[in-house]
């Protein structure tokens, strides 16, 4: 699974630029998208430290729980008006 450099930077608590440089140097498994100055990297989640991977999956579970709560919540309609 690939994640953005922004997601990776948030998980690791470092700048996006640091993730880009680390990806370029081979520290993380990454896929380069595009070329030249506008190229971007996507980072393989499984190349990040275990703690960062666990934080990612915890964030996914929380987001899913929030979405499930939104779907199951049906506001009561007051029909006495």
C-alpha positions, 0 to 999 in steps of 0.5 A: 500500500502506498501513502503520500509523503504528507501522510508519511510525514504526519505519521513520523512527525517530520517534514514532507521534505525530509520524507522526500529526501529519505525516499530519494536516498532509498531509506523508504521504498517509494514510487516516483510519480512524474519527473523533473521538479514536479515529481512526487513520491508515494511511500510504501507503508510497510517500509515505514517503522512499525510504530508509524504503520500501527498509527496509520491503521489506528487512524484508518479504524478511527475514520471508519468508526466515525463514518459508521456512526454518521451512517447509523445516526438518524435524527428524530423528526418532531412531527408535533409542528 
